Amino acid sequence: MVVPLAIILLGITYLFWHSRRQAQTLKEEIVALKDVQEVLLTKAALKGRDEERQRIARDWHDGLGNILSTARLITDNLTADNPAQLKEVQSLLEDSHQVSKNIIRNIPSDAIHSHEDLVAYLNILKSRLALGKINLTFSIVPSNRFTKLSKEDKWHFYNILQELVSNVIQHAEASTIQIQLKEKEKLILTVKDNGKGFLTTQENIPKTIKERVQLINGQLDIQALKSYGTLVSITF
């Protein structure tokens, strides 16, 4: 009787020890998981801050870059007998203040929701560039694909267009810019100029353009030959 009782007591003791060991193991696993969670949360927070910095830098570059390059173009061509030039520069500088505030608040400064919005924007741009002695022509073909783009994709599209024009103003030494939006199997945006051209390499393509093209799942193609201008095509 004594031996079986001892065996039972040993069994109970073992079960109790085993249960405590399992509990301790679970506690250790929970602590480890909490540590991992804290690391992941920290990384996520850091990533969020990094992404926010990238967003601000990208929007600042695209939004203000176009405004300031246009203002610089007009001031470089100021004439005493054309007060419209100075008035337009003042308007652009006022726009820059509002754009800066909107970027910090993460509010899109302009909205292109329809073909009419796009045409209206291009007409304003045409008038401004004319003051800087650049002739802008454009052809916008209405399409269901463009209408159905998400607000975010239209925002990226708008900023891509802004930067492409800004790059022509700043670097191409062009006198004409042609913009076309058409639909085949996909949407195709083309921006062509008659400037000095450049040798295209991955390093020469602006980072913000590549990023935004990726964000709209698009494909970027640049054809540029020295002294023959540049043709940029984005299919999305």
GINORNOR-V96766 format. One record per residue. N is the residue number from 1. PHI is phi as a letter, one per 40 degrees, with the letter a starting at -180 (NA if undefined). OMEGA is omega in whole degrees, 0 to 359 (* if undefined). Layout:
N;PHI;OMEGA / N;PHI;OMEGA
This chain:
1;NA;182 / 2;c;184 / 3;c;178 / 4;d;180 / 5;c;179 / 6;c;179 / 7;c;179 / 8;c;180 / 9;c;178 / 10;c;179 / 11;c;179 / 12;c;180 / 13;c;180 / 14;c;180 / 15;c;179 / 16;c;179 / 17;c;181 / 18;c;179 / 19;c;179 / 20;c;179 / 21;c;178 / 22;c;179 / 23;c;179 / 24;c;178 / 25;c;178 / 26;c;178 / 27;c;180 / 28;c;178 / 29;c;179 / 30;c;178 / 31;c;179 / 32;c;179 / 33;c;178 / 34;c;178 / 35;c;179 / 36;c;180 / 37;c;179 / 38;c;178 / 39;c;180 / 40;c;179 / 41;c;179 / 42;c;179 / 43;c;180 / 44;c;179 / 45;c;179 / 46;c;179 / 47;c;179 / 48;c;179 / 49;c;180 / 50;c;179 / 51;c;178 / 52;c;177 / 53;c;179 / 54;c;179 / 55;c;181 / 56;c;180 / 57;c;181 / 58;c;181 / 59;c;179 / 60;c;181 / 61;c;184 / 62;c;184 / 63;c;182 / 64;c;181 / 65;d;181 / 66;c;181 / 67;c;184 / 68;c;178 / 69;c;177 / 70;c;178 / 71;c;179 / 72;c;179 / 73;d;182 / 74;c;181 / 75;c;178 / 76;c;182 / 77;b;180 / 78;c;174 / 79;b;184 / 80;c;184 / 81;c;181 / 82;b;181 / 83;c;180 / 84;c;180 / 85;c;180 / 86;c;179 / 87;c;181 / 88;c;177 / 89;c;178 / 90;c;178 / 91;c;179 / 92;c;180 / 93;c;175 / 94;c;177 / 95;d;183 / 96;c;179 / 97;c;180 / 98;c;179 / 99;c;179 / 100;d;179 / 101;c;182 / 102;c;179 / 103;c;179 / 104;c;181 / 105;c;182 / 106;g;177 / 107;b;177 / 108;d;184 / 109;c;181 / 110;b;180 / 111;b;173 / 112;b;183 / 113;c;185 / 114;a;176 / 115;c;179 / 116;c;178 / 117;c;181 / 118;c;179 / 119;c;179 / 120;c;178 / 121;c;182 / 122;c;176 / 123;c;176 / 124;c;180 / 125;c;179 / 126;c;180 / 127;c;181 / 128;c;181 / 129;c;179 / 130;c;177 / 131;c;177 / 132;b;176 / 133;g;171 / 134;b;181 / 135;c;179 / 136;b;172 / 137;b;181 / 138;a;177 / 139;b;182 / 140;b;180 / 141;c;180 / 142;d;179 / 143;a;178 / 144;c;181 / 145;c;180 / 146;c;180 / 147;d;184 / 148;c;177 / 149;c;177 / 150;c;178 / 151;d;181 / 152;c;180 / 153;c;178 / 154;c;177 / 155;c;178 / 156;c;178 / 157;d;181 / 158;d;181 / 159;c;175 / 160;c;180 / 161;c;179 / 162;d;184 / 163;c;178 / 164;c;178 / 165;c;179 / 166;c;179 / 167;c;177 / 168;c;181 / 169;d;187 / 170;c;192 / 171;b;192 / 172;c;186 / 173;f;184 / 174;c;175 / 175;b;178 / 176;b;174 / 177;b;177 / 178;b;180 / 179;b;180 / 180;b;172 / 181;b;181 / 182;b;180 / 183;b;170 / 184;b;172 / 185;c;176 / 186;b;174 / 187;c;179 / 188;b;174 / 189;b;177 / 190;b;175 / 191;b;184 / 192;b;176 / 193;b;180 / 194;b;183 / 195;c;187 / 196;c;179 / 197;g;177 / 198;a;178 / 199;c;185 / 200;c;170 / 201;b;178 / 202;d;181 / 203;c;182 / 204;c;181 / 205;c;181 / 206;d;184 / 207;c;183 / 208;c;177 / 209;c;179 / 210;d;181 / 211;c;183 / 212;c;176 / 213;c;177 / 214;c;182 / 215;c;177 / 216;b;179 / 217;f;182 / 218;b;176 / 219;b;184 / 220;b;177 / 221;b;180 / 222;b;175 / 223;b;183 / 224;b;178 / 225;b;182 / 226;d;178 / 227;g;181 / 228;b;180 / 229;g;185 / 230;b;175 / 231;b;179 / 232;b;178 / 233;b;176 / 234;b;180 / 235;b;182 / 236;a;*
